[in-house]
């Protein structure tokens, strides 16, 4: 009777069997980190809109004072050429619709003497819902400063951006009487 000897595995085969799954896991982790960085760096695309006072001293002052964060939203880069007087924020690591601020706009068309205003931290805002245009956002216009500003908020954003921007406006732009259009 011959005794069978246990089968011996090559050390190189064992090392390969261990290293291959570890390399695969490491590759997946590296790919996830790279993709996360790419999402963080993805700039926001903004179209030009009429903003005759976008380069005014008031807008320049306000834009310089804007915070890097609005609650859980972080300041986002804007694709060049970025429109003058604009800033954007979005949730880090996502391509969610951004919160967009524009400074130096013309008076909103619907802002007349019958318009309902809302006071947020000493700033008077006029809200225009995007629902009628099929948009999942609303735009809030500042109407009691020397320049008109608009803050566009995707639905579900919450009040924090409006409150933080109101505080920044209060600290940097003096209040003045509103100038609504007459009722037609």
C-alpha positions as CSV (number, residue, x, y, z in Angstrom):
1,X,0.0,0.0,0.0
2,X,1.2,3.3,-0.9
3,X,0.4,6.3,1.2
4,X,-0.8,9.3,-0.6
5,X,0.9,12.5,0.3
6,X,-1.2,15.6,0.9
7,X,-1.5,17.9,-2.2
8,X,0.8,20.8,-1.8
9,X,-0.1,24.2,-3.2
10,X,2.5,26.4,-4.7
11,X,3.2,29.5,-2.6
12,X,2.9,31.7,-5.7
13,X,-0.6,30.3,-6.3
14,X,-1.7,31.0,-2.7
15,X,-0.2,34.6,-2.9
16,X,-2.1,35.2,-6.1
17,X,-5.4,33.9,-4.7
18,X,-5.0,36.3,-1.8
19,X,-3.7,39.3,-3.8
20,X,-6.2,39.2,-6.6
21,X,-9.4,39.9,-4.4
22,X,-7.5,42.5,-2.4
23,X,-6.4,44.3,-5.6
24,X,-10.0,44.2,-6.9
25,X,-11.4,45.7,-3.7
26,X,-8.6,48.4,-3.6
27,X,-9.5,49.3,-7.3
28,X,-13.1,49.7,-6.4
29,X,-12.4,51.9,-3.5
30,X,-10.0,54.1,-5.6
31,X,-12.6,54.3,-8.4
32,X,-15.3,55.4,-5.9
33,X,-13.0,58.1,-4.4
34,X,-12.1,59.4,-7.9
35,X,-15.8,59.5,-8.9
36,X,-16.7,61.4,-5.7
37,X,-14.0,64.0,-6.4
38,X,-15.3,64.4,-10.0
39,X,-18.8,65.1,-8.6
40,X,-17.5,67.6,-6.1
41,X,-15.6,69.5,-8.9
42,X,-18.4,69.4,-11.4
43,X,-19.2,73.1,-12.1
44,X,-22.8,74.5,-12.4
45,X,-23.9,75.7,-15.8
46,X,-25.8,79.0,-15.7
47,X,-27.4,80.9,-18.6
48,X,-27.1,84.6,-19.0
49,X,-30.1,86.6,-17.9
50,X,-30.6,90.4,-18.1
51,X,-28.7,91.8,-15.1
52,X,-27.8,95.4,-15.9
53,X,-26.5,96.1,-12.4
54,X,-24.6,92.8,-12.0
55,X,-21.2,94.6,-12.0
56,X,-22.4,97.3,-9.6
57,X,-20.5,98.1,-6.3
58,X,-23.5,96.7,-4.4
59,X,-23.3,93.3,-6.2
60,X,-19.5,93.2,-6.0
61,X,-19.8,93.8,-2.2
62,X,-22.5,91.2,-1.7
63,X,-20.8,88.5,-3.8
64,X,-17.6,89.0,-1.8
65,X,-19.5,88.5,1.5
66,X,-21.5,85.4,0.5
67,X,-20.8,82.3,2.6
68,X,-19.1,79.2,1.4
69,X,-22.0,77.1,2.9
70,X,-25.7,77.5,3.2
71,X,-26.6,74.8,5.8
72,X,-25.6,71.5,4.1
73,X,-25.0,73.1,0.7
74,X,-21.5,74.1,-0.4
75,X,-20.4,76.8,-2.8
76,X,-20.1,75.4,-6.3
77,X,-18.0,76.7,-9.2
78,X,-19.8,78.0,-12.2
79,X,-18.8,77.1,-15.8
80,X,-16.9,79.8,-17.6
81,X,-17.9,82.3,-18.8
82,X,-19.8,82.7,-15.5
83,X,-22.5,85.3,-15.6
84,X,-21.7,88.4,-13.7
85,X,-23.4,88.7,-10.3
86,X,-24.0,85.0,-9.9
87,X,-23.2,82.4,-7.2
88,X,-24.3,78.8,-6.7
89,X,-24.4,76.2,-4.0
90,X,-25.3,72.5,-4.0
91,X,-25.0,69.4,-1.8
92,X,-21.4,68.1,-2.0
93,X,-20.9,65.0,-4.1
94,X,-24.2,65.3,-6.0
95,X,-25.4,66.7,-9.2
96,X,-28.6,68.0,-7.6
97,X,-30.1,71.2,-8.9
98,X,-28.2,74.0,-7.3
99,X,-29.4,77.0,-5.2
100,X,-28.5,80.0,-7.4
101,X,-28.2,83.7,-6.5
102,X,-28.2,86.4,-9.1
103,X,-27.5,90.1,-8.3
104,X,-28.3,93.2,-10.3
105,X,-31.4,92.0,-12.1
106,X,-34.2,94.1,-13.5
107,X,-37.4,94.5,-11.4
108,X,-39.4,91.3,-11.6
109,X,-42.3,91.6,-14.1
110,X,-44.9,90.4,-11.6
111,X,-43.7,92.7,-8.8
112,X,-46.4,95.3,-8.7
113,X,-48.3,97.2,-5.9
114,X,-50.5,94.2,-5.3
115,X,-47.7,91.7,-4.8
116,X,-47.5,89.8,-1.6
117,X,-44.2,90.1,0.2
118,X,-42.5,88.0,2.9
119,X,-40.1,89.4,5.5
120,X,-37.2,87.1,6.3
121,X,-34.6,88.4,8.7
122,X,-35.2,92.1,7.8
123,X,-35.3,91.5,4.0
124,X,-38.4,91.8,1.9
125,X,-38.8,89.0,-0.6
126,X,-41.2,88.5,-3.5
127,X,-41.7,84.8,-4.4
128,X,-42.4,83.5,-7.9
129,X,-43.3,79.8,-8.0
130,X,-41.9,77.8,-10.9
131,X,-44.8,75.4,-10.8
132,X,-46.8,77.3,-13.5
133,X,-43.8,76.9,-15.8
134,X,-43.3,73.2,-15.0
135,X,-40.3,73.8,-12.8
136,X,-39.5,72.1,-9.5
137,X,-38.2,75.3,-7.9
138,X,-39.2,78.8,-6.9
139,X,-37.4,82.1,-7.2
140,X,-37.4,84.7,-4.4
141,X,-36.6,88.3,-5.3
142,X,-35.2,90.8,-2.9
143,X,-37.2,94.0,-3.5
144,X,-36.0,96.4,-0.7
145,X,-32.4,97.1,-1.7
146,X,-30.8,99.4,-4.3
147,X,-30.3,96.3,-6.6
148,X,-32.7,93.4,-7.3
149,X,-31.5,90.0,-6.3
150,X,-33.0,86.6,-7.1
151,X,-32.5,83.4,-5.1
152,X,-33.7,80.2,-6.9
153,X,-34.4,77.3,-4.6
154,X,-35.2,73.8,-5.8
155,X,-38.3,72.4,-4.1
156,X,-37.5,70.8,-0.8
157,X,-34.5,72.9,-0.1
158,X,-35.8,74.3,3.2
159,X,-35.5,77.7,4.7
160,X,-31.8,77.8,5.6
161,X,-30.5,79.3,2.3
162,X,-33.1,82.1,2.4
163,X,-32.3,82.9,6.0
164,X,-28.5,82.9,5.6
165,X,-28.7,85.0,2.4
166,X,-31.1,87.4,4.1
167,X,-28.5,87.8,6.9
168,X,-25.7,88.5,4.4
169,X,-27.9,91.0,2.6
170,X,-28.8,92.8,5.8
171,X,-25.1,93.1,6.8
172,X,-24.0,94.3,3.4
173,X,-26.7,96.2,1.6
174,X,-28.7,99.1,3.1
175,X,-32.5,98.8,3.1
176,X,-34.5,101.2,1.0
177,X,-38.2,101.7,0.1
178,X,-39.7,99.2,-2.3
179,X,-40.5,100.4,-5.9
180,X,-43.2,98.1,-7.3
181,X,-44.8,98.6,-10.7
182,X,-48.3,100.1,-10.7
183,X,-51.2,97.8,-11.1
184,X,-52.4,97.5,-14.6
